[in-house]
Amino acid sequence: MFITEQVESIEVSEHGGWLVRFNTSPRVFQYNKARLLYLKDPKPINIVHRGLYVRNKRISDIAELLCFAYST
């Protein structure tokens, strides 16, 4: 697993997988599309009059809630 903030770029390879470059390495790493979920285009969700629950516990100290699309 890698940390999102360390990803410098993601591209589709000519074989249909992902080419990922990290800030921490000059190398480009190849990932099969089945092993990496690429989330993009976040859309904010208005949480003013709503509640967020995780495992039946209300989470109240939310700064922002985002909904992502994914690329296939």
CORRARA-V245369 format. One line per field, one symbol per residue. burial: 1 if it has 24 or more other C-alpha atoms within 12 Angstrom, else 0. A space follows every 10 residues. Layout:
burial = ???
This chain:
burial = 0000000001 0000000111 0000000010 0000000100 0000000000 0000000000 0000000000 00
